[in-house]
Amino acid sequence: QAQLVESGGGSVQAGESLRLSCTASGSIAGIMFRGWYRQAPGKQREMVATMATGGSTIYADSVKGRFTISRNNADNTMYLQMSSLKPKDTAVYYCNMKKLLGVSYWGQGTQVTVSS
């Protein structure tokens, strides 16, 4: 089992920035994909950004140009740098890591609130 712990959420004003962190521990060998997802009240969880083990990234259209996913292999940490935040970015943000054969791990979630 792998354990993911997120940090960095909070309340900000529109236009400000936040950086989320996700540190993995435990059985992290074989992680192929890393990603950030979010879930706003009353809505389904949606993909925000993902990164394959080779470094290729995919972003949701709504965050392209504003959010950046990155990782630090030295300490098994993944980041989501969020800039130019908007009220519609308000959600609980979850980090996710996937191995092959459908093995998937989730963090506990961190709240991001953006006020206008």
N, C-alpha and C positions, 0 to 999 in steps of 0.2 A: 504493500500500500504506500501511496505517496500522500503527503499532506501539504496543502497549499495555504499560506497565510497572507492575506492582503492587508495593505495599509495605505494611508495617504488620502482617504476620502475626506470630505468636509463640506462646508458651506462657503460659497464665494459669490461675488457679483458677476453679472454678465460681462464678458470680455476678459476676465481674469483667467489664470492658469492653475492647474493642479497636476501633480504627478502621482500616479498610483504605482505601488510596488506589490509584487507577488513573489514570495520566497518559497521554494519547494524543498522538501526534505523527505527522507525515507527512500522508497523504491523508485528512484527517478531515472534509472537506466532505461534506455529504450524510448524516451519521450520523443515523439516525432513532430507533434504540432503543439504550439502554444497560442493562447488567444485570450482576448478580453470580450466579455459579453455584458449586456446590461438589461435590466428589466425595470420599466417604469410602472407606476401603479396602474392596474387595470389592463396592462399590455403583456404580450408574450415576450419572453427573453429573446434578445436579438444579438447577432454577431456585431461587434464593433471593429475588431482588428484581429488578424491571425498572422502567425509567423511559422513557416515550416522550418524543419531542422536545418535546411540549407540556407535559410535567411530570407527566402522570398516572403513577401507580405501581401495581405489583402485587407482592404479597408471598406467599411460601409460607406456608401456615397455620402451619407449625412455628416461624416467626420473627415472625409478626405481633405487634406491640406491643413487640418487643425490638430489632429491627433497623430501621434507617432508611437508605434510599438517597438520595443527594443529588449535586449536581454544581456545579462552578464553571466557568462558560463562559469566564471570563477567562483561565484557564490550562489549559483542556481536561482538567480533573481530575474524576474521579467518586469518590465515597466510599461506604463502607458502615460506618455506625456500629453496632456490635454491643454490646448491653448484656445483663445477666443471662445471661451465657453458660453453656451446659450442656455436659456431656461429649459429648452427642450432636451438638453443633455441630462437633466435631472433624472436620476435612476439609482438603483443599486447595481454596482459594477462587480462582476465576478471574473476571476481568472480561471482558466481551464487549461489542462494539459492532457494530451492524448497519446497513447501508445497504439501500436497496431492491434488488430483484432477487437477493436471497440472498447478497449480499456480507457476510461476517462476519469479524470479527477477534477473536482471543483473546490474553489475556495469558499469561505463563508459569506463573502460579499462585503462590500464597503459602500456606504451611502455617499452619493455626490448630489449636492443641492445647489442649483444656480438660480439666483434671484435677479430680477430685472431692475 
